Amino acid sequence: MVTPGEPAGIGPDLLLMLAASGMEQPVVAIADPDLLGERARLLGLQVALSDACELDPHAPVPAGRLFVRAAPLVRPVSP
């Protein structure tokens, strides 16, 4: 599990870029899925967000997939 840090910072961008490029091991982001989806759109990244409950730790992780444990933001942020 990983938190991307400051929601308005570069952490969400880096996490999405990592997911888009492919990872050998599954990563679960503890973050607001709406924030990640919007940031992926802003960056032009094709990343599918899946609920962390769907994670099969034994299955390969396809490039462009990020598992998320939802932690909704209290108010909107701008990068």
ABEGO torsion letter per residue (X at the ends): XBBAEBAABAAAAAAAAAAAAEBABBBBBBBBAAAAAAAAAAAGBBBBBBBAAABBAABBBBBGBBBBBBBBBABBBBX
